[in-house]
């Protein structure tokens, strides 16, 4: 399984911090047991908004191995290009296991694969869910600064919510890192 990282427009060091915290253990091995490879789309410019450039990057790195399962993790402006690339990859016959949008406020999300949103506050969670988002989402409470979701998700506490279940279902309190790791474990190959 491959994990495709589509950062926003920010200093690259933040992406390194995100990956270190969420995807690697202290020993340097992937926390997800998939043995997967992490591919990071270079996001120093506005190209992070381009699904065509992300799709080309994916095609080059996977050499058109469409059956290799992929999970997209995107942040902020990177959500814009990543959702188009994920849908296009699937239309070409690719295997998209899941799409995780972190603070992709205002970006409509739809696809024939599981979609999850993570938001830095309740308003972003609520207003973004009107544009699609699937099941099992996360929002920070108390609210945090936008970049905190990417720089230090281990410190962001909030709620795992699933709008598809009954109103009586209680949200679960956890950190953004714990939520993301739970999703990655769910989509690991058996």
TAVEN-V127573 format. One record per helix or strand of 3 or more residues. SS is the DSSP state (H for helix, E for strand). FROM is the first residue (numbers start at 1). LEN is the number of residues. Records with the same first field share a line. If there is no record, write none. Layout:
BEGIN
SS = FROM-LEN  FROM-LEN
END
This chain:
BEGIN
E = 2-5  37-5  70-6  96-7  114-6  137-4  157-5  172-4
H = 12-12  46-4  51-12  78-14  122-8  148-4  153-3  176-11
END
